[in-house]
Amino acid sequence: MKSQFEFGKVISDSSFVDREDERKRLSANSESAINTVLISPRRWGKTSLIAQVARENRNEKTVFCFLDLFNIRTEEEFYQKLAAQLIKSTSTKWEEWVETGRKFIKNLVPRFSIGDDPLHDFSISLDIVALKQSAEEILDLSEKIANEKGIRLVVCIDEFQNISFFDQPLAFQKQLRSYWQHHQQVCYIIYGSKKHMMAELFQSPKMPFYRFGDLMMLQKIEKEYWIPFIIKGFKDTGKEIKAEVAAVIPEMMENHPYYVQFLSYQCWNLTDSECTFQTIEQACAELLNQQTILYQREVDNLTNFQLNYLKAIANGEKQMNAAAVVKKYNLGTPGNIKKMKVTLENKEIIDVTGKTIEISDPLFRLWIRKYFL
């Protein structure tokens, strides 16, 4: 029997929860060719949200192109990947891929490689030496294809913060912005898993992509949406969980999308007929045991002051600079506290939203409470 709970991958339509307002906003932006920048901590469901919006809005006149910069570290790799994905997403067969590439990339001679499965096994390579000299062809490729085919093109770029690793990142960003801001038939949805890096790229007035489009700060999914989803996930597979029991799962996982699905699956897997409070306790204990090696390694890389800082957060402290808190947890000087906050946020161990500071991984918070408090 297949579980309805999914995690660690793009969530399917049947396992997608809420995000109704965000889906409407993204759909409206796509329809009106408004660029969108989506920022949130990792594992909050950005990629799944974009995929859901694409499923709901894709048609003959609206085409979604997905580009993942996870393993991209140079401008040349970026141009290669962008050109290939644009051609593949707007063409239906390999003959059309070849024709589109040769038509719109005139200053470069694209080389196409077709594998055993022509519909999916396809790659494009461009001459590395001439790539930068003809960058404008690639950066305008989306608009040219959209105009030629009479379509609206939505280019979705994941892990966008990786452009910061390029040799001349600021110059590259200026170049991107100078072309993309003039596109009329194309809009860009940009997102990434490094919240602090994305915020720097798009929220700083000094950066080229400042006010590039509609800035969306993704929020957690509220418990009121999780409870019926969890109940249904059990019921659809012949199992049961009462509302008051289901409510404990998002509470323990602080409404974190990835970890709510993770713990729900673990509870479902341990349930023969009905999930109880005891089932949740057992499931959580097993998850903590599974993650202990990973969390121990995380702690080993922290200073004593940093670990003390996490203990304070895990114990629910809000005023980290209060004299009583500083003394109780031995946090050091105000300057040291400020430095720890920045360091832990950059490492994505904590998430800072306004005055609220949380441990990014709610399971890690429970682990710290279990072993250190």
Phi and psi in degrees as a GROMACS rama.xvg file:
@    title "Ramachandran Plot"
@    xaxis  label "Phi"
@    yaxis  label "Psi"
@TYPE xy
-86.399  133.688  LYS-2
-72.2023  149.7  SER-3
-87.8832  -6.48596  GLN-4
-96.5678  131.223  PHE-5
-129.318  145.743  GLU-6
-159.189  158.882  PHE-7
77.5566  10.0241  GLY-8
-156.908  175.771  LYS-9
-67.4771  126.43  VAL-10
-73.5814  134.532  ILE-11
-74.0621  169.124  SER-12
-59.2127  -39.8455  ASP-13
-71.6675  -21.9435  SER-14
-105.582  7.10426  SER-15
-81.7111  138.13  PHE-16
-117.585  123.966  VAL-17
53.2415  -127.275  ASP-18
57.1483  30.1622  ARG-19
-62.3251  -45.8381  GLU-20
-64.0659  -43.023  ASP-21
-65.3803  -38.8854  GLU-22
-65.3426  -41.0822  ARG-23
-63.5414  -42.5368  LYS-24
-66.2741  -44.2582  ARG-25
-66.839  -38.5632  LEU-26
-64.031  -42.8371  SER-27
-64.522  -41.2386  ALA-28
-63.6714  -41.3687  ASN-29
-64.9991  -41.4687  SER-30
-63.5794  -34.9978  GLU-31
-98.8564  7.99229  SER-32
58.5732  41.6469  ALA-33
-98.4872  127.725  ILE-34
-67.683  147.307  ASN-35
-131.956  136.791  THR-36
-116.01  120.768  VAL-37
-110.05  120.594  LEU-38
-124.079  134.115  ILE-39
-168.691  165.945  SER-40
-63.1074  163.828  PRO-41
-67.5048  153.486  ARG-42
67.1509  22.4917  ARG-43
-94.464  -0.144447  TRP-44
98.3714  25.1615  GLY-45
-62.0482  -50.2069  LYS-46
-63.3989  -41.3365  THR-47
-65.2631  -37.0475  SER-48
-63.0352  -47.2568  LEU-49
-62.9797  -41.2718  ILE-50
-62.5039  -39.1254  ALA-51
-66.0532  -42.7406  GLN-52
-61.4236  -39.7997  VAL-53
-64.1596  -42.0799  ALA-54
-61.3789  -37.1458  ARG-55
-81.0134  -20.2386  GLU-56
-119.803  -6.69375  ASN-57
-70.0587  131.177  ARG-58
-154.185  -170.498  ASN-59
-63.3611  -28.6349  GLU-60
-102.317  -9.10516  LYS-61
-124.747  115.547  THR-62
-116.303  132.691  VAL-63
-103.852  131.226  PHE-64
-116.9  129.412  CYS-65
-111.163  129.607  PHE-66
-130.195  121.711  LEU-67
-109.687  120.11  ASP-68
-95.1509  18.8804  LEU-69
-51.8898  -46.1156  PHE-70
-108.229  21.8314  ASN-71
-97.3909  126.512  ILE-72
-129.371  -2.66579  ARG-73
-135.973  159.782  THR-74
-61.1259  -41.1326  GLU-75
-60.2467  -43.5226  GLU-76
-63.7649  -38.0167  GLU-77
-61.1393  -47.724  PHE-78
-62.5845  -42.1987  TYR-79
-58.6619  -51.019  GLN-80
-66.4638  -43.2411  LYS-81
-62.3201  -46.5077  LEU-82
-60.8847  -45.7665  ALA-83
-62.3628  -45.3756  ALA-84
-69.4828  -36.8492  GLN-85
-64.0974  -43.5388  LEU-86
-67.4356  -44.6296  ILE-87
-65.2206  -39.9788  LYS-88
-75.3492  -18.8093  SER-89
-110.052  5.80335  THR-90
-129.356  150.663  SER-91
-104.245  -14.6541  THR-92
-148.59  160.441  LYS-93
-63.718  -31.6991  TRP-94
-61.6983  -37.8241  GLU-95
-70.0171  -35.2186  GLU-96
-58.9711  -48.6429  TRP-97
-61.7912  -45.6671  VAL-98
-62.4182  -44.3858  GLU-99
-63.5242  -44.5445  THR-100
-61.454  -45.4532  GLY-101
-72.2668  -27.498  ARG-102
-75.399  -40.6007  LYS-103
-101.418  -14.1638  PHE-104
-113.503  76.0167  ILE-105
-79.1462  -35.3974  LYS-106
-78.4001  -11.5106  ASN-107
-121.945  148.728  LEU-108
-100.872  102.521  VAL-109
-73.671  139.429  PRO-110
-107.777  125.298  ARG-111
-105.693  140.906  PHE-112
-124.414  120.122  SER-113
-108.671  125.205  ILE-114
-87.9897  -161.341  GLY-115
-66.4498  -29.2937  ASP-116
-110.29  94.1127  ASP-117
-59.6297  -24.4174  PRO-118
-76.0133  -23.699  LEU-119
-130.125  -29.7494  HIS-120
-92.5032  89.1806  ASP-121
-145.691  138.868  PHE-122
-141.642  156.3  SER-123
-128.813  138.119  ILE-124
-128.873  143.338  SER-125
-123.089  153.471  LEU-126
-62.4931  117.333  ASP-127
-61.5519  -40.6301  ILE-128
-62.7582  -40.0731  VAL-129
-90.4649  -4.00654  ALA-130
-58.1241  -54.0409  LEU-131
-63.5873  -32.1995  LYS-132
-68.5338  -23.4441  GLN-133
-117.277  27.8871  SER-134
-58.5946  -33.3765  ALA-135
-62.2607  -30.562  GLU-136
-63.2551  -42.384  GLU-137
-70.8555  -43.4822  ILE-138
-70.7581  -20.9967  LEU-139
-100.297  -0.616649  ASP-140
-59.695  -41.0839  LEU-141
-61.5141  -44.6976  SER-142
-66.9228  -39.9959  GLU-143
-64.2788  -44.5166  LYS-144
-64.8165  -43.6436  ILE-145
-60.6927  -43.6413  ALA-146
-67.0381  -41.6691  ASN-147
-64.8916  -41.1973  GLU-148
-92.9107  -6.00953  LYS-149
65.9161  42.09  GLY-150
-123.294  165.63  ILE-151
-101.51  125.849  ARG-152
-110.896  126.669  LEU-153
-111.971  110.4  VAL-154
-97.5835  115.633  VAL-155
-105.277  117.192  CYS-156
-115.656  113.955  ILE-157
-95.6333  154.772  ASP-158
55.4467  40.0774  GLU-159
-61.6199  -27.4472  PHE-160
-61.8253  -13.2833  GLN-161
-67.5359  -14.6664  ASN-162
-65.6562  -15.9844  ILE-163
-67.2182  -16.3071  SER-164
-89.3656  -5.05845  PHE-165
-67.0697  162.972  PHE-166
-60.4099  -42.0987  ASP-167
-129.223  73.6317  GLN-168
-61.5416  -39.797  PRO-169
-66.6252  -43.8613  LEU-170
-63.4781  -38.9037  ALA-171
-65.8098  -42.4653  PHE-172
-61.0713  -41.2761  GLN-173
-61.8  -39.994  LYS-174
-65.937  -45.6035  GLN-175
-57.4934  -50.3163  LEU-176
-61.2636  -39.4889  ARG-177
-62.5214  -28.6496  SER-178
-91.5881  -49.1923  TYR-179
-67.1985  -27.4715  TRP-180
-69.203  -15.3764  GLN-181
-95.8161  -5.89089  HIS-182
-71.9515  133.395  HIS-183
-107.403  -32.3258  GLN-184
-98.8635  3.94427  GLN-185
-127.917  138.677  VAL-186
-127.939  157.189  CYS-187
-119.58  131.999  TYR-188
-110.348  115.06  ILE-189
-115.572  131.959  ILE-190
-153.635  167.169  TYR-191
-167.682  169.518  GLY-192
-95.9571  -4.49534  SER-193
-105.443  94.7621  LYS-194
-58.8013  -47.4613  LYS-195
-66.1505  -34.1294  HIS-196
-72.3735  -40.6355  MET-197
-64.3055  -41.2289  MET-198
-61.7594  -39.9275  ALA-199
-64.514  -40.3682  GLU-200
-67.102  -36.1096  LEU-201
-114.024  -11.98  PHE-202
-108.331  -9.87743  GLN-203
-88.6543  125.06  SER-204
-60.6697  -16.5442  PRO-205
-82.2473  -14.143  LYS-206
-94.2141  146.513  MET-207
-58.2448  -31.8416  PRO-208
-92.0134  13.8028  PHE-209
-61.4927  129.002  TYR-210
56.3741  39.9016  ARG-211
-70.5336  -27.8853  PHE-212
-171.307  -160.153  GLY-213
-71.9632  118.417  ASP-214
-92.8884  118.64  LEU-215
-113.025  125.268  MET-216
-101.588  106.043  MET-217
-67.3291  136.437  LEU-218
-106.886  167.658  GLN-219
-71.0077  160.387  LYS-220
-85.6876  128.081  ILE-221
-68.367  154.74  GLU-222
-58.6347  -33.3157  LYS-223
-61.2538  -23.4123  GLU-224
-90.3713  -29.5155  TYR-225
-70.4718  -39.9635  TRP-226
-57.6889  -55.1284  ILE-227
-64.0302  -31.1178  PRO-228
-64.9681  -44.4444  PHE-229
-65.5856  -44.3537  ILE-230
-58.3658  -45.6854  ILE-231
-65.2351  -38.4325  LYS-232
-60.6674  -34.6456  GLY-233
-76.6553  -46.8271  PHE-234
-61.4046  -40.3181  LYS-235
-66.7976  -14.2122  ASP-236
-114.497  20.0916  THR-237
77.7823  20.893  GLY-238
-120.419  172.139  LYS-239
-134.43  145.62  GLU-240
-149.477  126.514  ILE-241
-74.6315  156.561  LYS-242
-58.14  -43.0366  ALA-243
-67.7454  -27.0563  GLU-244
-78.6743  -43.6453  VAL-245
-59.9537  -33.5627  ALA-246
-63.3923  -25.9709  ALA-247
-67.8147  -32.9656  VAL-248
-63.201  -54.6886  ILE-249
-65.0078  -29.862  PRO-250
-63.4456  -46.4956  GLU-251
-65.1959  -36.0048  MET-252
-96.628  13.0657  MET-253
52.9767  35.9034  GLU-254
61.7696  18.6268  ASN-255
-72.8485  117.765  HIS-256
-51.8196  -48.9948  PRO-257
-62.2319  -47.0367  TYR-258
-78.359  -26.1471  TYR-259
-65.174  -44.9363  VAL-260
-65.066  -38.7746  GLN-261
-62.2881  -51.0424  PHE-262
-69.3295  -36.5496  LEU-263
-60.4279  -42.5697  SER-264
-63.6185  -43.5771  TYR-265
-61.8172  -41.8197  GLN-266
-64.5791  -44.5908  CYS-267
-59.5933  -41.2669  TRP-268
-67.2585  -28.9609  ASN-269
-89.6512  -4.28656  LEU-270
-97.6161  126.884  THR-271
-87.5205  -47.8998  ASP-272
-130.412  -52.4216  SER-273
-131.176  132.29  GLU-274
-84.3443  130.513  CYS-275
-119.577  177.572  THR-276
-58.9557  -37.8839  PHE-277
-65.1428  -35.4451  GLN-278
-62.4281  -42.4895  THR-279
-64.5711  -41.5692  ILE-280
-60.5845  -44.3272  GLU-281
-64.5246  -43.9311  GLN-282
-61.9185  -44.4177  ALA-283
-64.7387  -41.7844  CYS-284
-61.3602  -41.233  ALA-285
-66.7747  -39.5553  GLU-286
-64.7611  -41.0823  LEU-287
-62.5518  -40.3429  LEU-288
-64.824  -40.5608  ASN-289
-63.6304  -34.8413  GLN-290
-92.0964  -2.97866  GLN-291
-57.4457  -44.4003  THR-292
-60.9019  -44.1765  ILE-293
-63.1935  -46.9943  LEU-294
-69.231  -34.7496  TYR-295
-63.4665  -39.5983  GLN-296
-64.8719  -38.4808  ARG-297
-61.7869  -46.0713  GLU-298
-66.2815  -37.3963  VAL-299
-61.9658  -23.9737  ASP-300
-91.2868  4.10788  ASN-301
-101.543  151.892  LEU-302
-77.5491  166.409  THR-303
-61.6625  -39.2032  ASN-304
-63.2307  -42.1994  PHE-305
-64.6806  -41.2834  GLN-306
-64.1724  -40.2506  LEU-307
-61.8167  -37.7703  ASN-308
-61.877  -43.6849  TYR-309
-67.2101  -36.1155  LEU-310
-59.7493  -42.3689  LYS-311
-62.9126  -43.9959  ALA-312
-64.7016  -45.3469  ILE-313
-61.6185  -26.5927  ALA-314
-90.7852  6.05237  ASN-315
87.5464  12.5822  GLY-316
-70.1293  140.247  GLU-317
-111.612  -36.4565  LYS-318
-98.9474  87.8462  GLN-319
-69.8433  -21.9822  MET-320
-94.4985  -1.80459  ASN-321
-63.3902  139.748  ALA-322
-55.6673  -42.2118  ALA-323
-64.7591  -39.9897  ALA-324
-68.5927  -44.6148  VAL-325
-58.7481  -42.8211  VAL-326
-70.8345  -44.9145  LYS-327
-61.1914  -39.3329  LYS-328
-106.59  1.51624  TYR-329
54.5525  65.4189  ASN-330
-93.5357  -10.573  LEU-331
87.7073  -154.834  GLY-332
-78.8009  161.08  THR-333
-55.7013  -39.331  PRO-334
-63.899  -37.7267  GLY-335
-67.25  -38.095  ASN-336
-64.6209  -43.5156  ILE-337
-63.2284  -42.1394  LYS-338
-65.0309  -41.2486  LYS-339
-62.3798  -40.6423  MET-340
-59.8321  -46.3853  LYS-341
-64.9873  -44.9983  VAL-342
-62.2933  -46.7679  THR-343
-68.5156  -32.2931  LEU-344
-69.5017  -42.2511  GLU-345
-63.8876  -31.0164  ASN-346
-81.5553  -2.83064  LYS-347
62.6014  27.0942  GLU-348
-83.5174  -32.1409  ILE-349
-121.52  157.914  ILE-350
-119.949  128.299  ASP-351
-113.688  119.467  VAL-352
-128.04  104.326  THR-353
64.368  -122.944  GLY-354
-95.2804  -0.465296  LYS-355
-90.3645  128.376  THR-356
-120.569  125.258  ILE-357
-129.837  151.594  GLU-358
-74.7116  125.392  ILE-359
-58.2116  -37.8376  SER-360
-100.558  106.637  ASP-361
-63.6033  -26.5369  PRO-362
-71.5138  -36.0418  LEU-363
-63.795  -37.4062  PHE-364
-61.5539  -44.2742  ARG-365
-64.9127  -36.3873  LEU-366
-65.2544  -42.9278  TRP-367
-62.4648  -42.1568  ILE-368
-62.809  -39.0032  ARG-369
-69.1557  -40.655  LYS-370
-102.735  -15.0206  TYR-371
-124.691  -9.9862  PHE-372
